[in-house]
């Protein structure tokens, strides 16, 4: 009877948590008393493939429209040069003549307008006669933007969760209005035609497109734009008045000539949508978002951090979807400023794509995370072609700066052509396997990917004077930027961390697949690489063996071994703890003058791994307060005016947002070691906190609650079965729904069955 009552009680608590989660999401809606007057402060809507930013430009409400696969893919002819290879770069560095390398690999990125992500256009409505806006809301629980005017007019708009369409509905209109399609200024632009800044955005006119013209046919507007090569796209909008003062309509963007194009025409998509109706699509849209929010939840006493986390989860659900391209710098919210997006809106693999997917796994969004590994797998052939050409081997490396189809774009050669890019990207195959427990994925995709990367690294490695393996040239993003001094003949801690992690992980995968001989091979190669360079005075990790961390710098690439790789871990040994403490102390010592927003988010992750809850929370608070706009967009520079950084510009990129979410999750749950830890890095004054369905490695879904500083409740669902190991969070007597033979003072260990749920309480 007692066990039955205990089960009923825990079931009640689980359902109550689900109800509380729904209310919490609604609580974190965005509210404004006006429409934004700038595109990067707009209300964001999206579904991974298409997106919209809702704001006001002059006397019109503007929907800045975007589609993820709109890319100008013109080739860079310099990359057909016979000298386009790693060996030639090494020779130029050896000879001290770096100008030719910059001219071939970097200047094209800065000088040419393409390849680049391109904007789609905009949908506008003249609202001059509607008067003053009373309020603007983004309900993140349902992904709906609502606008209320003081005259009683209301607008409700959303981008459908699973279909390439957006809907709008105006109610209580004083008189008829209709949509207008505004084409991008491909022919002329307010930006200088000679502008070549990749940060502020190059002029659209430099693309050389002939600007398309919208065609109106009764209640349908069609806009066709021919881009470079075979790419073209269509924007279409249709509408109707359901009564004299209610306007309903929908829009779509389709592409032709991209890997994500479909045969459906824009007009057909809209006809089908109008037959379904606004109300019908609103229901299916709402169902998807309701299910999305069931994936995970948190509750913490810091209202700013909690709010920011929910806003990050909303944005992540809006920009990463299976079947769509993964997250670029701005995803489906390409800059609407008359130019190309900052840094061409590309796939930057020296931290930007990586940080964007840090939170996906423990927040229990594996389906959305798979967009990244799917894309990497689907562009594998292009990466192998690049590796064969540039590195002249049969392994696998991905260009550090790449296009939609995975081809190189150039840029600073140290990072755009880094020899270890794919080693970092390999971690996402590893995480997809470890958090899902999917052995089929391991065998068919994860292991083959890592094995190919291991072959590449083995092919380019050389032996140093001590008989240890080294890279011919090494670097550490983004130290010394694009100068010849950014290269090192000593393998940097950045490259070494990636290489050591790669061989350790590919060996682990081979062992899991019972490939004994291959596991032996990879482990043997791992042992041939040296140890990390340590500052003998401070004890912290250096950039290279002759370059200590001795100045403020935005990119913590020298600390990759700590986070995200975990090659050096706080729980591992006293030596590791000392290295981590010393390394973080150096970050604090030299300060944040030359940090950007993602630096503070990354610091939050580092301090969480060091079990420093107060430090982690402080870093994440600075990020949220100083480096985000009112709509929660991360804009790199310090917007607070309080001197957190000397960078005060505002190019919008997403990686800082998602790295923030990862840092908070690391404070609540860590599972990168064999023993899962609950609430490992909470600030001292956080006495009450909880989370629901955070995902741990081993395919465990975990919910836990702490009250008055003590863990009282733990629920674990085992998707795949297997051994569960959790650090015992309490020394009090434990109650559980499953008989456990014994519980060690430090660790709870229990063999779980597939699909089994176990509840603990103290």
NORBELCOR-V836250 format. One record per pair of residues at least 6 apart in sequence whose C-alpha atoms are under 7 Angstrom apart, sorted by sequence separation. I is the first residue (numbers start at 1). J is the second residue. D is the distance in Angstrom with one decimal. If there is no record, write none. Layout:
I & J & D
I & J & D
This chain:
36 & 42 & 5.4
45 & 51 & 5.5
46 & 52 & 6.3
55 & 61 & 5.8
56 & 62 & 5.4
92 & 98 & 5.8
138 & 144 & 5.8
139 & 145 & 6.4
148 & 154 & 4.7
159 & 165 & 6.0
160 & 166 & 5.8
196 & 202 & 5.2
215 & 221 & 5.5
216 & 222 & 6.5
226 & 232 & 4.3
241 & 247 & 4.5
242 & 248 & 7.0
255 & 261 & 5.3
300 & 306 & 6.2
320 & 326 & 5.8
335 & 341 & 5.0
347 & 353 & 6.4
360 & 366 & 6.5
387 & 393 & 6.4
388 & 394 & 5.8
402 & 408 & 4.7
403 & 409 & 6.5
410 & 416 & 5.8
463 & 469 & 4.5
464 & 470 & 6.2
480 & 486 & 4.8
510 & 516 & 6.8
534 & 540 & 5.7
535 & 541 & 6.2
542 & 548 & 4.4
543 & 549 & 6.1
561 & 567 & 5.0
562 & 568 & 5.1
570 & 576 & 5.9
628 & 634 & 4.4
638 & 644 & 6.4
670 & 676 & 5.8
671 & 677 & 6.5
695 & 701 & 4.6
705 & 711 & 5.8
706 & 712 & 5.7
743 & 749 & 6.9
45 & 52 & 5.2
55 & 62 & 5.3
138 & 145 & 4.5
147 & 154 & 5.7
148 & 155 & 6.6
159 & 166 & 4.1
195 & 202 & 5.5
214 & 221 & 6.4
215 & 222 & 5.2
225 & 232 & 5.5
226 & 233 & 6.7
240 & 247 & 5.8
241 & 248 & 6.3
299 & 306 & 6.8
320 & 327 & 6.1
334 & 341 & 6.0
401 & 408 & 6.0
402 & 409 & 5.3
462 & 469 & 5.4
463 & 470 & 5.8
479 & 486 & 6.0
534 & 541 & 4.8
535 & 542 & 5.9
542 & 549 & 5.5
561 & 568 & 5.6
562 & 569 & 6.2
569 & 576 & 5.9
570 & 577 & 4.8
627 & 634 & 5.8
628 & 635 & 6.0
638 & 645 & 5.8
670 & 677 & 5.3
694 & 701 & 5.7
695 & 702 & 6.1
705 & 712 & 6.0
44 & 52 & 6.1
45 & 53 & 6.3
54 & 62 & 5.8
55 & 63 & 6.7
137 & 145 & 5.6
138 & 146 & 6.5
147 & 155 & 5.0
158 & 166 & 5.7
159 & 167 & 6.4
195 & 203 & 6.1
214 & 222 & 5.5
215 & 223 & 6.3
225 & 233 & 5.5
239 & 247 & 6.9
240 & 248 & 5.6
319 & 327 & 6.4
387 & 395 & 6.7
399 & 407 & 6.9
401 & 409 & 5.7
433 & 441 & 6.6
461 & 469 & 6.0
462 & 470 & 5.3
510 & 518 & 6.3
511 & 519 & 5.7
533 & 541 & 6.2
534 & 542 & 5.6
568 & 576 & 5.7
607 & 615 & 6.0
608 & 616 & 5.5
627 & 635 & 6.0
669 & 677 & 5.8
670 & 678 & 6.9
693 & 701 & 5.0
694 & 702 & 5.3
705 & 713 & 5.2
44 & 53 & 4.8
54 & 63 & 4.8
137 & 146 & 5.1
146 & 155 & 5.5
147 & 156 & 6.6
158 & 167 & 5.5
214 & 223 & 4.3
224 & 233 & 5.9
225 & 234 & 6.4
239 & 248 & 5.5
240 & 249 & 6.2
360 & 369 & 5.7
387 & 396 & 5.9
399 & 408 & 5.2
401 & 410 & 6.4
433 & 442 & 5.9
461 & 470 & 5.6
462 & 471 & 6.1
510 & 519 & 5.0
533 & 542 & 5.7
607 & 616 & 5.0
627 & 636 & 6.2
638 & 647 & 6.1
639 & 648 & 6.2
669 & 678 & 5.0
693 & 702 & 4.9
694 & 703 & 6.6
704 & 713 & 5.4
705 & 714 & 6.7
43 & 53 & 5.4
44 & 54 & 6.7
53 & 63 & 5.4
54 & 64 & 6.7
136 & 146 & 5.8
137 & 147 & 6.5
146 & 156 & 4.5
157 & 167 & 5.4
158 & 168 & 6.8
193 & 203 & 5.5
213 & 223 & 6.1
224 & 234 & 4.6
239 & 249 & 3.8
387 & 397 & 5.6
461 & 471 & 5.1
462 & 472 & 6.5
627 & 637 & 5.9
637 & 647 & 4.8
638 & 648 & 4.7
668 & 678 & 6.2
669 & 679 & 5.6
692 & 702 & 6.5
693 & 703 & 5.1
704 & 714 & 4.4
740 & 750 & 6.7
42 & 53 & 5.3
43 & 54 & 5.0
52 & 63 & 5.7
53 & 64 & 4.9
136 & 147 & 4.5
145 & 156 & 5.8
146 & 157 & 6.5
157 & 168 & 4.3
192 & 203 & 6.3
212 & 223 & 6.7
223 & 234 & 5.5
224 & 235 & 6.7
238 & 249 & 5.5
239 & 250 & 6.5
384 & 395 & 6.7
460 & 471 & 6.8
461 & 472 & 6.9
475 & 486 & 6.0
533 & 544 & 6.2
605 & 616 & 6.8
627 & 638 & 5.1
637 & 648 & 4.2
668 & 679 & 4.3
669 & 680 & 6.5
692 & 703 & 4.1
703 & 714 & 5.7
704 & 715 & 6.3
42 & 54 & 5.2
43 & 55 & 6.8
52 & 64 & 5.2
53 & 65 & 6.9
89 & 101 & 6.5
135 & 147 & 6.0
136 & 148 & 6.4
144 & 156 & 6.9
145 & 157 & 5.3
156 & 168 & 5.7
157 & 169 & 6.3
191 & 203 & 5.5
193 & 205 & 6.4
212 & 224 & 5.7
222 & 234 & 7.0
223 & 235 & 5.1
238 & 250 & 5.7
254 & 266 & 6.3
319 & 331 & 6.0
357 & 369 & 6.7
384 & 396 & 5.2
475 & 487 & 5.0
507 & 519 & 4.5
533 & 545 & 5.0
604 & 616 & 4.1
626 & 638 & 5.4
627 & 639 & 5.7
637 & 649 & 4.8
667 & 679 & 6.1
668 & 680 & 6.2
691 & 703 & 5.4
692 & 704 & 6.6
703 & 715 & 5.0
42 & 55 & 5.0
52 & 65 & 4.7
135 & 148 & 5.3
144 & 157 & 5.9
145 & 158 & 6.2
155 & 168 & 6.9
156 & 169 & 5.3
193 & 206 & 6.3
212 & 225 & 4.9
222 & 235 & 6.0
223 & 236 & 6.2
237 & 250 & 5.7
238 & 251 & 6.5
253 & 266 & 7.0
319 & 332 & 6.4
383 & 396 & 6.4
384 & 397 & 6.8
474 & 487 & 5.6
475 & 488 & 5.9
535 & 548 & 6.4
603 & 616 & 7.0
604 & 617 & 6.7
626 & 639 & 5.3
637 & 650 & 5.4
667 & 680 & 5.9
668 & 681 & 6.7
691 & 704 & 5.6
702 & 715 & 5.7
703 & 716 & 6.6
39 & 53 & 6.9
51 & 65 & 5.9
52 & 66 & 6.3
134 & 148 & 5.5
135 & 149 & 7.0
144 & 158 & 4.9
155 & 169 & 5.5
156 & 170 & 6.6
189 & 203 & 6.7
211 & 225 & 6.8
222 & 236 & 4.6
237 & 251 & 4.2
252 & 266 & 6.4
383 & 397 & 5.9
473 & 487 & 6.3
474 & 488 & 5.1
626 & 640 & 4.8
636 & 650 & 5.9
667 & 681 & 4.5
690 & 704 & 5.5
691 & 705 & 6.6
702 & 716 & 4.7
51 & 66 & 5.1
133 & 148 & 6.1
134 & 149 & 4.9
143 & 158 & 6.5
155 & 170 & 4.5
189 & 204 & 6.7
221 & 236 & 5.6
222 & 237 & 6.9
236 & 251 & 5.5
237 & 252 & 6.6
330 & 345 & 6.0
383 & 398 & 5.0
400 & 415 & 5.9
401 & 416 & 5.0
473 & 488 & 5.7
474 & 489 & 6.2
507 & 522 & 5.4
543 & 558 & 5.1
604 & 619 & 5.3
635 & 650 & 4.6
636 & 651 & 6.2
667 & 682 & 5.9
690 & 705 & 4.2
701 & 716 & 5.7
702 & 717 & 6.5
39 & 55 & 6.5
50 & 66 & 5.5
51 & 67 & 6.4
133 & 149 & 4.2
134 & 150 & 5.2
154 & 170 & 5.5
155 & 171 & 6.4
189 & 205 & 6.3
221 & 237 & 5.4
236 & 252 & 5.5
329 & 345 & 5.1
400 & 416 & 4.0
430 & 446 & 6.4
473 & 489 & 5.2
474 & 490 & 6.7
476 & 492 & 6.3
506 & 522 & 6.9
507 & 523 & 5.9
542 & 558 & 6.5
603 & 619 & 6.3
604 & 620 & 5.7
635 & 651 & 5.0
636 & 652 & 6.7
689 & 705 & 6.0
690 & 706 & 6.0
700 & 716 & 6.4
701 & 717 & 5.0
38 & 55 & 6.9
50 & 67 & 4.3
132 & 149 & 5.9
133 & 150 & 5.9
153 & 170 & 7.0
154 & 171 & 5.1
188 & 205 & 5.6
220 & 237 & 5.8
221 & 238 & 6.6
235 & 252 & 5.8
236 & 253 & 6.6
328 & 345 & 6.2
329 & 346 & 6.0
399 & 416 & 6.0
400 & 417 & 5.6
429 & 446 & 5.1
472 & 489 & 6.4
474 & 491 & 5.2
475 & 492 & 6.0
541 & 558 & 6.8
635 & 652 & 4.1
689 & 706 & 5.2
700 & 717 & 5.6
701 & 718 & 6.6
728 & 745 & 6.8
37 & 55 & 6.1
49 & 67 & 5.6
50 & 68 & 6.3
131 & 149 & 7.0
132 & 150 & 5.9
153 & 171 & 5.6
154 & 172 & 6.6
186 & 204 & 5.1
187 & 205 & 5.2
209 & 227 & 6.1
220 & 238 & 4.5
235 & 253 & 4.6
328 & 346 & 5.6
329 & 347 & 6.6
399 & 417 & 5.6
400 & 418 & 6.3
474 & 492 & 6.0
476 & 494 & 5.6
541 & 559 & 6.9
601 & 619 & 6.6
634 & 652 & 5.8
635 & 653 & 6.1
688 & 706 & 5.3
689 & 707 & 6.9
700 & 718 & 4.8
711 & 729 & 6.2
728 & 746 & 5.3
36 & 55 & 4.9
37 & 56 & 5.2
49 & 68 & 5.1
130 & 149 & 6.9
153 & 172 & 4.7
185 & 204 & 6.5
186 & 205 & 4.7
219 & 238 & 5.6
234 & 253 & 5.6
235 & 254 & 6.8
251 & 270 & 6.9
328 & 347 & 5.1
503 & 522 & 5.6
504 & 523 & 6.5
600 & 619 & 5.2
601 & 620 & 5.7
633 & 652 & 6.7
634 & 653 & 6.1
688 & 707 & 4.6
699 & 718 & 6.3
700 & 719 & 6.1
711 & 730 & 6.6
727 & 746 & 5.8
728 & 747 & 4.8
35 & 55 & 5.3
36 & 56 & 5.9
37 & 57 & 6.1
131 & 151 & 6.9
152 & 172 & 6.3
153 & 173 & 5.4
185 & 205 & 7.0
219 & 239 & 5.8
233 & 253 & 7.0
234 & 254 & 5.4
250 & 270 & 6.8
471 & 491 & 5.9
503 & 523 & 6.5
600 & 620 & 6.3
634 & 654 & 6.2
687 & 707 & 6.1
688 & 708 & 5.7
699 & 719 & 5.6
727 & 747 & 4.4
728 & 748 & 5.6
738 & 758 & 6.3
35 & 56 & 5.7
130 & 151 & 6.7
219 & 240 & 7.0
233 & 254 & 5.6
234 & 255 & 6.5
400 & 421 & 5.9
470 & 491 & 5.9
474 & 495 & 6.8
687 & 708 & 4.8
688 & 709 & 6.3
699 & 720 & 6.3
726 & 747 & 5.6
727 & 748 & 6.1
737 & 758 & 5.8
187 & 209 & 6.7
233 & 255 & 4.2
397 & 419 & 6.9
504 & 526 & 6.7
601 & 623 & 6.3
634 & 656 & 6.1
687 & 709 & 4.2
725 & 747 & 6.6
726 & 748 & 5.2
737 & 759 & 5.5
186 & 209 & 5.8
187 & 210 & 6.2
232 & 255 & 5.9
233 & 256 & 5.8
329 & 352 & 6.7
383 & 406 & 6.5
398 & 421 & 6.1
503 & 526 & 5.5
600 & 623 & 5.7
634 & 657 & 5.9
725 & 748 & 5.6
726 & 749 & 6.7
736 & 759 & 5.5
737 & 760 & 6.9
186 & 210 & 6.8
187 & 211 & 5.5
232 & 256 & 5.2
382 & 406 & 5.9
397 & 421 & 6.4
398 & 422 & 5.5
426 & 450 & 6.0
725 & 749 & 4.7
736 & 760 & 4.4
186 & 211 & 5.5
231 & 256 & 5.6
232 & 257 & 6.7
328 & 353 & 6.5
382 & 407 & 6.2
397 & 422 & 4.9
671 & 696 & 5.4
672 & 697 & 6.9
724 & 749 & 5.6
725 & 750 & 6.9
735 & 760 & 5.6
736 & 761 & 6.5
78 & 104 & 5.8
231 & 257 & 4.6
327 & 353 & 6.5
379 & 405 & 6.1
500 & 526 & 6.0
597 & 623 & 5.8
671 & 697 & 5.7
723 & 749 & 6.9
724 & 750 & 5.3
734 & 760 & 6.7
735 & 761 & 5.2
230 & 257 & 5.2
231 & 258 & 6.3
379 & 406 & 5.5
723 & 750 & 5.8
724 & 751 & 6.1
734 & 761 & 5.8
735 & 762 & 6.4
723 & 751 & 4.4
724 & 752 & 6.7
734 & 762 & 5.0
327 & 356 & 7.0
722 & 751 & 5.5
723 & 752 & 6.0
733 & 762 & 6.1
236 & 266 & 6.1
423 & 453 & 6.5
597 & 627 & 5.3
722 & 752 & 5.1
732 & 762 & 6.1
236 & 267 & 6.9
422 & 453 & 6.4
721 & 752 & 4.9
722 & 753 & 6.5
234 & 266 & 6.8
238 & 270 & 6.9
721 & 753 & 4.3
181 & 214 & 6.7
721 & 754 & 3.9
718 & 752 & 6.6
720 & 754 & 4.5
721 & 755 & 6.8
718 & 753 & 6.9
719 & 754 & 5.5
720 & 755 & 6.5
718 & 754 & 5.9
719 & 755 & 4.9
597 & 634 & 6.9
718 & 755 & 5.4
541 & 579 & 6.7
552 & 590 & 5.2
598 & 636 & 7.0
717 & 755 & 6.7
718 & 756 & 5.4
493 & 532 & 5.9
540 & 579 & 5.2
551 & 590 & 5.6
552 & 591 & 5.7
570 & 609 & 6.8
597 & 636 & 4.7
717 & 756 & 5.8
718 & 757 & 6.2
74 & 114 & 6.0
75 & 115 & 6.8
493 & 533 & 6.5
539 & 579 & 5.8
540 & 580 & 6.9
550 & 590 & 6.8
552 & 592 & 5.9
554 & 594 & 5.7
570 & 610 & 5.9
596 & 636 & 5.0
597 & 637 & 6.3
620 & 660 & 6.4
717 & 757 & 4.2
73 & 114 & 6.7
74 & 115 & 5.3
552 & 593 & 6.1
553 & 594 & 5.3
554 & 595 & 3.9
596 & 637 & 5.6
716 & 757 & 5.5
717 & 758 & 6.5
72 & 114 & 6.0
73 & 115 & 4.7
540 & 582 & 4.6
541 & 583 & 5.7
552 & 594 & 5.5
553 & 595 & 5.8
554 & 596 & 5.8
716 & 758 & 5.3
72 & 115 & 5.1
73 & 116 & 6.8
539 & 582 & 5.6
540 & 583 & 4.1
552 & 595 & 7.0
563 & 606 & 5.9
715 & 758 & 5.8
716 & 759 & 6.3
72 & 116 & 5.3
538 & 582 & 6.2
555 & 599 & 6.6
715 & 759 & 4.3
71 & 116 & 5.7
72 & 117 & 6.2
322 & 367 & 6.3
326 & 371 & 5.3
554 & 599 & 5.7
714 & 759 & 5.7
715 & 760 & 6.2
71 & 117 & 4.5
72 & 118 & 6.7
322 & 368 & 5.6
325 & 371 & 6.5
326 & 372 & 5.1
714 & 760 & 4.9
70 & 117 & 6.1
71 & 118 & 5.6
321 & 368 & 4.7
324 & 371 & 6.5
713 & 760 & 5.9
714 & 761 & 6.2
70 & 118 & 5.8
320 & 368 & 5.4
322 & 370 & 6.1
323 & 371 & 6.5
713 & 761 & 4.5
322 & 371 & 4.6
326 & 375 & 6.8
454 & 503 & 6.7
493 & 542 & 6.9
596 & 645 & 6.8
676 & 725 & 6.1
677 & 726 & 6.0
712 & 761 & 5.3
713 & 762 & 6.6
321 & 371 & 5.8
325 & 375 & 6.6
350 & 400 & 6.1
493 & 543 & 5.8
595 & 645 & 5.9
675 & 725 & 5.0
676 & 726 & 4.5
677 & 727 & 5.4
712 & 762 & 4.8
320 & 371 & 6.5
349 & 400 & 4.8
492 & 543 & 5.9
493 & 544 & 6.0
593 & 644 & 6.6
594 & 645 & 5.8
596 & 647 & 6.6
674 & 725 & 6.9
675 & 726 & 5.2
676 & 727 & 6.1
678 & 729 & 6.9
348 & 400 & 6.2
349 & 401 & 6.0
492 & 544 & 4.6
592 & 644 & 6.3
593 & 645 & 4.4
594 & 646 & 5.9
675 & 727 & 6.2
66 & 119 & 6.0
67 & 120 & 6.8
125 & 178 & 6.4
348 & 401 & 4.8
491 & 544 & 6.8
592 & 645 & 5.7
593 & 646 & 5.2
594 & 647 & 6.5
66 & 120 & 5.1
125 & 179 & 5.1
347 & 401 & 5.7
348 & 402 & 6.8
490 & 544 & 6.6
613 & 667 & 6.7
65 & 120 & 5.8
124 & 179 & 5.7
125 & 180 & 6.3
347 & 402 & 5.3
373 & 428 & 6.6
451 & 506 & 6.5
490 & 545 & 6.8
601 & 656 & 6.1
608 & 663 & 6.8
65 & 121 & 5.5
123 & 179 & 6.5
124 & 180 & 5.1
346 & 402 & 6.6
347 & 403 & 6.3
373 & 429 & 6.3
396 & 452 & 5.2
397 & 453 & 6.3
450 & 506 & 5.9
64 & 121 & 6.3
65 & 122 & 5.2
123 & 180 & 5.7
124 & 181 & 6.3
346 & 403 & 6.3
395 & 452 & 4.9
396 & 453 & 4.8
598 & 655 & 6.8
602 & 659 & 6.3
605 & 662 & 6.9
64 & 122 & 4.5
123 & 181 & 4.7
395 & 453 & 5.7
598 & 656 & 4.0
601 & 659 & 5.4
605 & 663 & 4.2
608 & 666 & 5.9
63 & 122 & 5.5
64 & 123 & 6.6
122 & 181 & 5.8
123 & 182 & 6.1
447 & 506 & 6.7
469 & 528 & 5.8
597 & 656 & 6.0
601 & 660 & 4.6
604 & 663 & 5.2
608 & 667 & 5.3
62 & 122 & 6.6
63 & 123 & 5.0
122 & 182 & 5.0
395 & 455 & 5.0
396 & 456 & 5.6
468 & 528 & 5.4
469 & 529 & 5.0
62 & 123 & 5.9
63 & 124 & 6.2
121 & 182 & 5.9
122 & 183 & 6.5
395 & 456 & 3.9
414 & 475 & 6.0
468 & 529 & 5.5
598 & 659 & 6.9
605 & 666 & 6.5
62 & 124 & 4.5
121 & 183 & 4.8
394 & 456 & 6.7
415 & 477 & 6.3
447 & 509 & 6.2
468 & 530 & 6.1
601 & 663 & 6.6
61 & 124 & 5.6
62 & 125 & 6.8
121 & 184 & 5.1
393 & 456 & 6.5
494 & 557 & 5.5
497 & 560 & 6.5
60 & 124 & 6.0
61 & 125 & 5.4
120 & 184 & 6.8
494 & 558 & 4.9
497 & 561 & 5.0
501 & 565 & 6.8
60 & 125 & 5.3
61 & 126 & 6.6
350 & 415 & 6.4
493 & 558 & 5.4
494 & 559 & 7.0
60 & 126 & 4.4
61 & 127 & 6.5
393 & 459 & 6.6
494 & 560 & 6.0
501 & 567 & 6.4
617 & 683 & 7.0
59 & 126 & 6.0
60 & 127 & 5.3
296 & 363 & 5.9
476 & 543 & 6.9
59 & 127 & 5.9
60 & 128 & 6.9
296 & 364 & 6.4
613 & 681 & 4.1
614 & 682 & 6.8
59 & 128 & 5.2
295 & 364 & 5.8
611 & 680 & 5.9
612 & 681 & 5.5
613 & 682 & 4.2
614 & 683 & 4.3
175 & 245 & 6.8
295 & 365 & 6.9
412 & 482 & 5.3
497 & 567 & 7.0
611 & 681 & 4.4
613 & 683 & 4.2
614 & 684 & 6.8
174 & 245 & 6.6
173 & 245 & 4.7
349 & 421 & 6.8
172 & 245 & 5.0
173 & 246 & 6.4
414 & 487 & 6.9
608 & 681 & 5.3
171 & 245 & 6.1
172 & 246 & 6.1
361 & 435 & 6.6
424 & 498 & 6.1
171 & 246 & 4.5
420 & 495 & 6.3
423 & 498 & 5.7
170 & 246 & 5.5
171 & 247 & 6.6
423 & 499 & 6.7
170 & 247 & 5.0
478 & 555 & 6.2
169 & 247 & 5.6
170 & 248 & 6.5
420 & 498 & 6.8
477 & 555 & 6.6
169 & 248 & 4.4
423 & 502 & 5.9
168 & 248 & 5.9
169 & 249 & 6.6
477 & 557 & 5.9
168 & 249 & 5.5
476 & 557 & 6.0
167 & 249 & 5.9
168 & 250 & 6.1
476 & 558 & 6.7
167 & 250 & 4.3
166 & 250 & 5.4
167 & 251 & 6.6
111 & 196 & 5.9
165 & 250 & 6.6
166 & 251 & 5.3
110 & 196 & 6.2
165 & 251 & 5.5
166 & 252 & 6.4
110 & 197 & 6.8
165 & 252 & 4.5
110 & 198 & 6.2
164 & 252 & 6.0
113 & 202 & 6.7
164 & 253 & 6.9
113 & 206 & 6.2
113 & 207 & 5.9
43 & 138 & 6.8
45 & 143 & 6.8
34 & 133 & 5.6
33 & 133 & 7.0
34 & 134 & 6.7
33 & 134 & 5.7
34 & 135 & 5.9
35 & 136 & 6.5
33 & 135 & 4.3
34 & 136 & 6.2
32 & 135 & 5.6
33 & 136 & 6.0
32 & 136 & 5.0
31 & 136 & 5.7
32 & 137 & 6.4
31 & 137 & 4.6
30 & 137 & 5.5
31 & 138 & 6.6
30 & 138 & 5.0
51 & 159 & 6.8
29 & 138 & 5.6
30 & 139 & 6.7
29 & 139 & 4.8
29 & 140 & 5.5
167 & 278 & 6.8
47 & 159 & 6.8
26 & 139 & 6.6
45 & 158 & 6.6
46 & 159 & 5.6
47 & 160 & 6.9
26 & 140 & 6.8
45 & 159 & 5.9
47 & 161 & 5.3
50 & 164 & 6.1
25 & 140 & 6.9
26 & 141 & 5.6
47 & 162 & 6.5
49 & 164 & 6.9
25 & 141 & 5.6
161 & 285 & 5.0
160 & 285 & 5.4
161 & 288 & 6.4
350 & 477 & 6.8
204 & 338 & 6.7
204 & 339 & 4.9
203 & 339 & 4.7
204 & 340 & 6.0
202 & 339 & 5.4
203 & 340 & 6.3
201 & 339 & 5.3
202 & 340 & 5.2
201 & 340 & 4.7
201 & 341 & 5.2
201 & 342 & 5.1
200 & 342 & 5.7
199 & 342 & 4.5
142 & 286 & 5.5
198 & 342 & 5.7
199 & 343 & 5.3
198 & 343 & 4.7
198 & 344 & 6.4
142 & 289 & 5.8
191 & 338 & 6.8
141 & 289 & 6.7
190 & 338 & 6.6
191 & 339 & 6.8
189 & 338 & 6.0
185 & 338 & 6.4
74 & 228 & 6.6
72 & 227 & 6.8
73 & 228 & 7.0
72 & 228 & 5.6
140 & 314 & 6.1
67 & 253 & 6.7
69 & 258 & 6.6
69 & 260 & 6.6
119 & 334 & 5.9
118 & 340 & 6.3
117 & 344 & 5.8
116 & 344 & 5.0
117 & 345 & 5.4
116 & 345 & 6.7
117 & 346 & 6.4
116 & 346 & 6.6
68 & 325 & 6.5
435 & 695 & 6.9
435 & 696 & 6.1
437 & 698 & 5.7
435 & 697 & 4.2
436 & 698 & 6.8
437 & 699 & 5.5
68 & 331 & 6.5
434 & 697 & 5.2
435 & 698 & 5.6
436 & 699 & 4.9
68 & 332 & 5.4
434 & 698 & 5.8
435 & 699 & 5.0
67 & 332 & 5.9
66 & 332 & 5.5
66 & 333 & 6.2
66 & 334 & 6.4
48 & 318 & 5.6
47 & 318 & 4.6
48 & 319 & 4.0
46 & 318 & 4.5
47 & 319 & 5.8
48 & 320 & 4.7
64 & 336 & 6.5
45 & 318 & 6.5
46 & 319 & 6.2
48 & 321 & 5.1
47 & 321 & 6.9
49 & 324 & 5.5
21 & 297 & 6.2
48 & 324 & 5.9
28 & 307 & 5.7
53 & 333 & 6.8
51 & 332 & 4.9
52 & 333 & 6.7
28 & 310 & 6.9
50 & 332 & 5.9
51 & 333 & 6.2
49 & 332 & 6.8
437 & 720 & 6.6
48 & 332 & 6.7
25 & 310 & 6.8
46 & 332 & 6.7
115 & 409 & 6.8
39 & 336 & 6.0
356 & 654 & 6.7
356 & 655 & 4.5
359 & 658 & 6.3
109 & 409 & 6.4
355 & 655 & 5.2
358 & 658 & 6.9
359 & 659 & 6.8
109 & 410 & 5.5
357 & 658 & 7.0
358 & 659 & 6.2
108 & 410 & 6.9
109 & 411 & 5.4
353 & 655 & 6.8
356 & 658 & 5.1
359 & 661 & 5.9
352 & 655 & 5.2
355 & 658 & 6.5
356 & 659 & 6.4
359 & 662 & 4.2
85 & 389 & 6.7
86 & 390 & 5.7
106 & 410 & 5.6
355 & 659 & 5.3
358 & 662 & 5.7
85 & 390 & 4.0
86 & 391 & 5.5
105 & 410 & 5.0
106 & 411 & 4.1
84 & 390 & 6.0
85 & 391 & 6.0
105 & 411 & 5.9
106 & 412 & 5.3
105 & 412 & 7.0
106 & 413 & 6.6
105 & 413 & 6.1
342 & 651 & 6.3
305 & 621 & 6.6
308 & 624 & 6.9
330 & 652 & 6.9
330 & 653 & 5.2
329 & 653 & 5.0
330 & 654 & 5.9
329 & 654 & 5.9
364 & 693 & 7.0
364 & 694 & 5.9
363 & 694 & 5.2
364 & 695 & 5.2
362 & 694 & 5.4
363 & 695 & 6.1
71 & 404 & 6.9
362 & 695 & 4.4
361 & 695 & 6.7
362 & 696 & 6.0
312 & 657 & 6.2
312 & 658 & 6.2
312 & 661 & 6.4
309 & 661 & 5.4
90 & 473 & 6.6
301 & 686 & 6.4
98 & 484 & 6.1
301 & 688 & 6.8
300 & 688 & 6.8
301 & 689 & 6.8
300 & 689 & 4.7
299 & 689 & 5.5
300 & 690 & 6.7
93 & 484 & 6.7
299 & 690 & 5.1
298 & 690 & 5.8
299 & 691 & 6.1
298 & 691 & 4.1
297 & 691 & 5.4
298 & 692 & 6.3
297 & 692 & 5.0
296 & 692 & 5.3
297 & 693 & 6.9
296 & 693 & 4.8
295 & 693 & 6.4
296 & 694 & 5.7
199 & 651 & 7.0
41 & 629 & 6.4
43 & 631 & 6.5
41 & 630 & 6.5
42 & 631 & 6.7
41 & 631 & 5.6
7 & 737 & 6.8
